Amino acid sequence: MDRSALTLEWQVLQNQFDSYEKCSLFIKLFNVGILTLALANEALGVSVVAIIFVIWLQDAIWKTYQSRIDGRLQLVEQGLAMDGEAFSTNESEPTTAIACQYNRAFAEQRPSLIGLIREYGCQACRPTVAFPHAVLVVLAVFCL
């Protein structure tokens, strides 16, 4: 195991993970702004509710990408902690962390189209993603 390469990969992935978190916050704030503008201009309608849903889904997709980084970060951290020893990510396959294998590892585990849609839906339902989008939808429907 190349410890320095894993350390560098961890630093890059951690920075990327944090930037995804910031972008998710901006997506949420943008959605709040959309509803605020619609209410202020008395332009609330079904189309605004649809836009709020689309932005919510975009946030879920964004958080799905972030969760993929999280999975790789966990593997890299486990590899750094084991210092080159074999470890197991599942009981049937012991492995070692090899640096710079993010895309290859994802390609090997990439879900089907239905699996991707399910993954996006699960992310959308997580409280940290659903808030404030769900509140905005309820408020928009109530104000219609």
Secondary structure, DSSP 8 states (H G I E B T S, - for coil): --HHHHHHHHHHHHHHHHHHHHHHHHHHHHHHHHHHHHHHTT---HHHHHHHHHHHHHHHHHHHHHHHHHHHHHHHHHHHHHTT--EEEETTEEE---SS-HHHHHHHH---HHHHHHHHHHHHHSHHHHHHHHHHHHHHHHH-
